[in-house]
Amino acid sequence: MSVSDCFSADYAEARGKFLGAAEAAGARVSSFPHPLKGPDGGDLAMDLAWLGPADAAKALVLSSATHGVEGFCGSGCQVGLLRGDLAGRLPADTAVLMVHAHNPHGFAHLRRVTEDNIDLNRNFIDFTAPLPANPAYDEVHPMMLPDDWDGPARAAADAAIAAFIEERGPFAYQAAVSGGQYNHPDGLFFGGQAASWSRRTIEELAPAMLGHCRHVGAIDFHTGLGPRGHGELIALGRAGEPLYESARAWYGDEAKSPETGDSVSAVVSGSVELGYVRSLPDASVTFVAIEYGTLPPQQVLNALRGDNWLHLKGEVDSELGRAIKRDMLAAFYGDDDPWKQMVWDRAVEIVDKALAGLDAA
């Protein structure tokens, strides 16, 4: 099997490869159609592939594209696993559920956010309660969305960001921007003010597909943080808390947590993990995100700033728009064979550990 051939150049190709590989593997396939279309007018969907016994008491969920454009990585791994002998390696009474594109709209449009400018990994909060506050983001928000992207307003915003970093440090800036915010619908890492289509769909599929399971493992594929090609495992919580302890039991000290301060990620609110956990109250759930590095953090955040500006104030079909989209792709997809091989090798290693954890559960 060619690892590179498992990856794709756009969403339509990725979806086609996934559905084709799932059918060839004998998986049970179903789909949740998205109400909108891709930039080429093509259909969008959250596609599911189930391998193994329909009534398996244990299941491993492998999901991609929670953050849209990050789906190139996860989709490639899903296709490779389907093309391999994953079904033949499953422990007894165990199945695999692959969820292709939690956020198909963002995947197709090369955006990290959903069609509502929502960061899906900040959307799983209780919207009947007071929304989480992020005063640090309130402070930097004017720097995120300058009036122009190639003129004096951008230069002034960049200077203000440099001053913020000089005073407080790069991680304080990363945490302020990426921790999630709920006050600025036109801002970055916006968690929304209601449940998105993707959240509602996940909360429908999880109990329908996994409600009979006693033990569920999950790996959600992400890119954009950490050393290039390295896949850090990110869990929630801290010592003594169930989600953290279950991840450490399966993955040892490879499982990092923002709450303990040893992860490349800042502490966030409303991650997709909570959607699965809360939808499966009768199952024990062991959930990690795997985060693959691409470019330095400041380049990644600038790509996100540019994309946000483009969709609010710019023109996608323009020379500048196309340049911004190239920056987005580079920030979240290492489109070269060595990066793909590193991603694939790490995915196989972690999937094997997850299956071993399920087997022992």
C-alpha positions as CSV (number, residue, x, y, z in Angstrom):
1,M,0.0,0.0,0.0
2,S,1.3,3.5,-0.9
3,V,0.9,5.7,2.1
4,S,1.0,8.9,0.1
5,D,-1.9,7.6,-2.1
6,C,-4.2,7.4,0.9
7,F,-4.1,11.2,1.3
8,S,-6.0,13.6,-1.0
9,A,-5.8,17.0,-2.6
10,D,-9.3,18.2,-1.8
11,Y,-12.4,17.2,0.2
12,A,-14.2,15.5,-2.8
13,E,-11.2,13.3,-3.4
14,A,-10.9,12.5,0.3
15,R,-14.6,11.6,0.6
16,G,-14.4,9.4,-2.5
17,K,-11.4,7.5,-1.3
18,F,-13.0,7.0,2.1
19,L,-16.3,5.7,0.8
20,G,-14.5,3.5,-1.7
21,A,-12.1,2.0,0.9
22,A,-15.0,1.5,3.3
23,E,-17.0,-0.4,0.7
24,A,-14.0,-2.5,-0.3
25,A,-13.3,-3.4,3.4
26,G,-16.9,-4.6,3.8
27,A,-17.8,-1.8,6.3
28,R,-21.4,-0.8,7.0
29,V,-21.6,2.7,5.6
30,S,-24.1,5.5,6.4
31,S,-24.1,9.3,6.0
32,F,-25.5,12.4,7.5
33,P,-25.9,14.9,4.5
34,H,-24.9,18.5,5.2
35,P,-27.4,21.1,4.2
36,L,-24.8,23.2,2.2
37,K,-22.5,22.5,-0.7
38,G,-18.8,22.5,-1.3
39,P,-17.0,25.2,-3.3
40,D,-17.4,23.1,-6.4
41,G,-21.1,22.6,-5.8
42,G,-20.6,19.1,-4.6
43,D,-22.4,17.3,-1.8
44,L,-21.1,17.4,1.8
45,A,-21.7,14.9,4.5
46,M,-20.5,13.4,7.8
47,D,-19.9,9.8,6.6
48,L,-19.7,6.7,8.9
49,A,-18.1,3.3,8.4
50,W,-18.6,0.5,10.9
51,L,-16.2,-2.5,10.8
52,G,-16.8,-5.5,13.0
53,P,-19.8,-7.1,14.8
54,A,-22.9,-4.9,14.8
55,D,-23.5,-5.7,18.5
56,A,-19.9,-5.4,19.7
57,A,-19.6,-4.4,23.3
58,K,-16.5,-2.5,22.6
59,A,-15.8,0.1,19.9
60,L,-13.0,2.3,18.7
61,V,-14.0,5.6,17.2
62,L,-11.6,7.2,14.7
63,S,-12.7,10.7,13.6
64,S,-11.4,13.4,11.3
65,A,-12.0,17.0,10.3
66,T,-13.3,18.3,13.6
67,H,-11.4,21.4,12.4
68,G,-12.3,21.2,8.8
69,V,-9.0,21.7,6.9
70,E,-7.3,19.5,9.4
71,G,-9.2,16.6,7.8
72,F,-6.6,15.9,5.2
73,C,-4.5,14.2,7.9
74,G,-7.2,12.2,9.6
75,S,-8.9,11.2,6.3
76,G,-5.6,9.9,5.0
77,C,-5.1,7.7,8.1
78,Q,-8.7,6.5,7.9
79,V,-8.3,5.5,4.3
80,G,-5.0,3.7,5.0
81,L,-6.5,1.8,7.9
82,L,-9.5,0.7,5.8
83,R,-7.2,-0.4,3.0
84,G,-5.1,-2.4,5.4
85,D,-6.1,-5.4,7.5
86,L,-7.7,-3.4,10.4
87,A,-10.8,-5.6,10.4
88,G,-8.7,-8.7,10.8
89,R,-6.8,-7.3,13.7
90,L,-9.8,-6.4,15.9
91,P,-10.0,-8.1,19.3
92,A,-13.0,-10.3,20.1
93,D,-16.3,-8.4,20.6
94,T,-14.8,-5.2,19.2
95,A,-15.7,-2.9,16.3
96,V,-14.4,0.3,14.7
97,L,-16.5,3.3,13.9
98,M,-14.9,5.8,11.5
99,V,-16.4,9.2,11.3
100,H,-15.2,11.0,8.2
101,A,-15.4,14.7,8.5
102,H,-17.1,16.0,11.7
103,N,-17.0,19.4,9.9
104,P,-17.3,18.6,6.2
105,H,-18.1,22.3,5.3
106,G,-14.8,23.5,6.8
107,F,-12.9,20.6,5.1
108,A,-14.3,21.4,1.7
109,H,-13.8,25.2,2.0
110,L,-10.3,24.9,3.5
111,R,-11.5,26.5,6.8
112,R,-10.9,25.4,10.3
113,V,-14.4,26.6,11.4
114,T,-17.9,25.5,10.4
115,E,-20.2,27.3,8.1
116,D,-21.2,29.5,11.1
117,N,-17.6,30.5,11.9
118,I,-17.8,28.2,14.9
119,D,-14.8,26.3,16.2
120,L,-16.5,22.9,16.7
121,N,-14.0,22.0,19.4
122,R,-15.3,24.8,21.6
123,N,-19.0,24.3,20.8
124,F,-19.8,21.5,23.3
125,I,-20.8,23.7,26.2
126,D,-24.1,24.2,28.1
127,F,-25.7,27.2,26.2
128,T,-28.4,27.5,28.9
129,A,-25.7,28.6,31.4
130,P,-23.6,31.7,31.4
131,L,-21.0,31.5,28.6
132,P,-17.4,31.1,29.5
133,A,-15.4,34.3,29.7
134,N,-12.0,34.9,28.0
135,P,-11.0,38.5,28.8
136,A,-7.6,37.9,27.3
137,Y,-9.2,37.3,23.9
138,D,-11.4,40.4,24.3
139,E,-8.1,42.3,24.6
140,V,-6.5,40.9,21.5
141,H,-9.6,40.7,19.3
142,P,-9.0,44.0,17.6
143,M,-5.6,42.6,16.5
144,M,-7.2,39.6,14.9
145,L,-9.3,41.3,12.3
146,P,-7.6,44.4,10.7
147,D,-9.4,46.4,8.0
148,D,-6.9,45.2,5.4
149,W,-4.6,42.2,5.1
150,D,-1.9,43.7,3.0
151,G,-1.7,47.3,4.1
152,P,-1.2,49.6,7.1
153,A,-4.1,48.2,9.3
154,R,-2.4,44.7,9.1
155,A,1.0,46.2,9.9
156,A,-0.5,48.0,13.0
157,A,-2.2,44.8,14.2
158,D,1.0,42.8,13.8
159,A,2.9,45.4,15.8
160,A,0.3,45.2,18.6
161,I,0.6,41.4,18.6
162,A,4.4,41.6,18.8
163,A,4.1,44.0,21.8
164,F,1.7,41.6,23.5
165,I,4.1,38.7,23.0
166,E,7.0,40.7,24.2
167,E,5.2,41.6,27.4
168,R,3.5,38.3,28.2
169,G,5.2,35.6,26.2
170,P,4.2,33.5,23.1
171,F,2.2,30.9,25.0
172,A,0.1,33.6,26.8
173,Y,-0.7,34.9,23.3
174,Q,-1.5,31.4,22.1
175,A,-3.7,30.8,25.1
176,A,-5.5,34.1,24.7
177,V,-6.4,33.4,21.1
178,S,-7.0,29.7,21.0
179,G,-8.6,29.0,24.4
180,G,-12.0,29.7,22.9
181,Q,-14.3,32.7,23.2
182,Y,-18.1,33.3,23.0
183,N,-18.4,37.1,22.7
184,H,-17.1,37.8,19.1
185,P,-18.9,35.9,16.3
186,D,-16.5,37.5,13.8
187,G,-13.5,36.4,15.8
188,L,-11.1,33.4,16.0
189,F,-11.8,30.3,18.0
190,F,-15.5,31.3,18.4
191,G,-17.4,28.6,20.3
192,G,-20.8,29.7,19.1
193,Q,-23.9,30.8,20.9
194,A,-25.9,27.7,20.1
195,A,-25.2,24.1,19.0
196,S,-23.9,23.8,15.5
197,W,-25.0,21.3,12.8
198,S,-21.9,19.3,13.5
199,R,-22.5,19.1,17.2
200,R,-26.2,18.1,16.8
201,T,-25.2,15.4,14.3
202,I,-22.5,14.0,16.6
203,E,-25.0,14.0,19.5
204,E,-27.3,12.0,17.2
205,L,-24.9,9.5,15.8
206,A,-23.0,8.7,19.1
207,P,-26.0,7.1,21.0
208,A,-27.4,5.6,17.8
209,M,-24.2,3.8,16.8
210,L,-22.5,3.3,20.2
211,G,-25.3,3.3,22.7
212,H,-25.1,-0.5,23.2
213,C,-21.3,-0.4,23.9
214,R,-19.8,-0.9,27.4
215,H,-16.4,0.5,26.5
216,V,-15.5,3.1,23.8
217,G,-12.1,4.3,22.8
218,A,-11.8,7.4,20.6
219,I,-9.0,9.1,18.6
220,D,-9.7,12.4,17.0
221,F,-7.2,13.5,14.4
222,H,-5.9,17.1,14.5
223,T,-3.0,19.2,13.1
224,G,-1.3,22.5,13.6
225,L,0.4,22.3,17.0
226,G,3.8,20.9,18.1
227,P,6.9,19.8,16.3
228,R,6.4,19.0,12.6
229,G,5.1,15.5,12.0
230,H,5.0,14.6,15.7
231,G,1.7,13.3,17.0
232,E,1.1,14.3,20.6
233,L,-1.8,12.6,22.5
234,I,-4.0,15.1,24.3
235,A,-6.4,14.1,27.0
236,L,-8.7,16.1,29.2
237,G,-8.5,16.6,33.0
238,R,-5.8,16.0,35.6
239,A,-4.7,13.3,38.0
240,G,-7.6,11.6,39.7
241,E,-10.2,12.5,37.1
242,P,-11.7,9.7,35.0
243,L,-10.9,11.0,31.5
244,Y,-7.3,11.7,32.3
245,E,-6.7,8.5,34.2
246,S,-8.3,6.3,31.5
247,A,-6.0,7.9,28.8
248,R,-3.0,7.4,31.0
249,A,-3.9,3.8,31.6
250,W,-3.9,3.1,27.8
251,Y,-1.1,5.4,26.7
252,G,1.1,6.0,29.7
253,D,3.0,9.3,29.9
254,E,2.4,9.8,26.2
255,A,-1.0,11.2,27.2
256,K,-0.6,14.9,27.9
257,S,-3.2,17.3,29.2
258,P,-3.6,21.1,28.9
259,E,-4.8,21.1,32.5
260,T,-1.6,19.7,33.8
261,G,0.5,22.1,31.7
262,D,2.5,19.4,29.7
263,S,0.6,19.7,26.4
264,V,1.2,21.9,23.4
265,S,-2.5,22.9,23.6
266,A,-3.9,25.6,25.8
267,V,-6.8,24.8,28.1
268,V,-10.1,24.9,26.1
269,S,-13.8,24.8,26.8
270,G,-16.4,22.7,25.0
271,S,-14.3,20.1,23.2
272,V,-15.9,17.4,21.0
273,E,-14.8,14.8,23.5
274,L,-17.5,16.0,25.8
275,G,-20.1,15.4,23.1
276,Y,-19.2,11.7,22.9
277,V,-18.8,11.3,26.7
278,R,-22.2,12.9,27.5
279,S,-24.0,11.0,24.8
280,L,-22.8,7.7,26.1
281,P,-23.6,7.8,29.9
282,D,-23.6,4.0,30.2
283,A,-20.2,3.4,28.6
284,S,-16.6,4.0,29.9
285,V,-15.0,6.3,27.3
286,T,-11.3,6.7,26.7
287,F,-10.7,9.7,24.4
288,V,-7.6,11.3,23.1
289,A,-6.9,13.9,20.4
290,I,-3.8,13.2,18.3
291,E,-2.2,16.5,17.4
292,Y,0.4,16.6,14.5
293,G,2.7,19.5,14.1
294,T,3.0,21.4,10.9
295,L,4.4,25.0,11.0
296,P,5.5,27.2,13.9
297,P,2.6,28.5,16.0
298,Q,2.8,32.1,14.9
299,Q,2.5,31.1,11.3
300,V,-0.5,28.9,12.0
301,L,-2.2,31.7,13.9
302,N,-1.5,34.1,11.1
303,A,-3.0,31.7,8.6
304,L,-6.1,31.6,10.7
305,R,-6.2,35.4,11.0
306,G,-5.9,35.7,7.2
307,D,-8.6,33.2,6.5
308,N,-11.0,34.9,9.0
309,W,-10.3,38.3,7.4
310,L,-10.8,36.8,3.9
311,H,-14.3,35.4,4.6
312,L,-15.4,38.6,6.4
313,K,-13.7,41.4,4.4
314,G,-12.0,39.9,1.4
315,E,-12.7,38.1,-1.8
316,V,-12.0,34.3,-1.9
317,D,-11.7,34.2,-5.7
318,S,-8.8,36.7,-5.9
319,E,-5.0,36.5,-6.0
320,L,-4.9,37.5,-2.3
321,G,-7.7,35.0,-1.5
322,R,-5.9,32.2,-3.2
323,A,-2.6,33.0,-1.4
324,I,-4.4,33.0,1.9
325,K,-5.9,29.6,1.1
326,R,-2.5,28.3,0.3
327,D,-1.3,29.5,3.7
328,M,-4.2,27.7,5.3
329,L,-3.4,24.4,3.6
330,A,0.3,24.7,4.6
331,A,-0.6,25.5,8.2
332,F,-2.7,22.3,8.6
333,Y,-1.5,19.8,6.0
334,G,2.1,18.7,5.5
335,D,1.6,17.9,1.9
336,D,4.9,16.0,1.5
337,D,5.7,12.3,1.6
338,P,8.0,12.4,4.8
339,W,5.3,14.2,6.8
340,K,2.6,11.7,5.6
341,Q,4.8,8.8,6.5
342,M,5.3,10.1,10.0
343,V,1.6,10.8,10.4
344,W,0.8,7.3,9.2
345,D,3.4,5.5,11.4
346,R,2.2,7.3,14.5
347,A,-1.5,6.6,13.7
348,V,-0.8,2.9,13.4
349,E,1.1,2.8,16.6
350,I,-1.7,4.7,18.6
351,V,-4.5,2.6,17.0
352,D,-2.7,-0.5,18.1
353,K,-2.4,0.8,21.6
354,A,-6.1,1.8,21.6
355,L,-7.2,-1.7,20.5
356,A,-5.0,-3.2,23.2
357,G,-6.7,-1.0,25.8
358,L,-10.1,-2.1,24.6
359,D,-9.1,-5.7,24.6
360,A,-8.1,-5.4,28.3
361,A,-11.2,-3.4,29.2
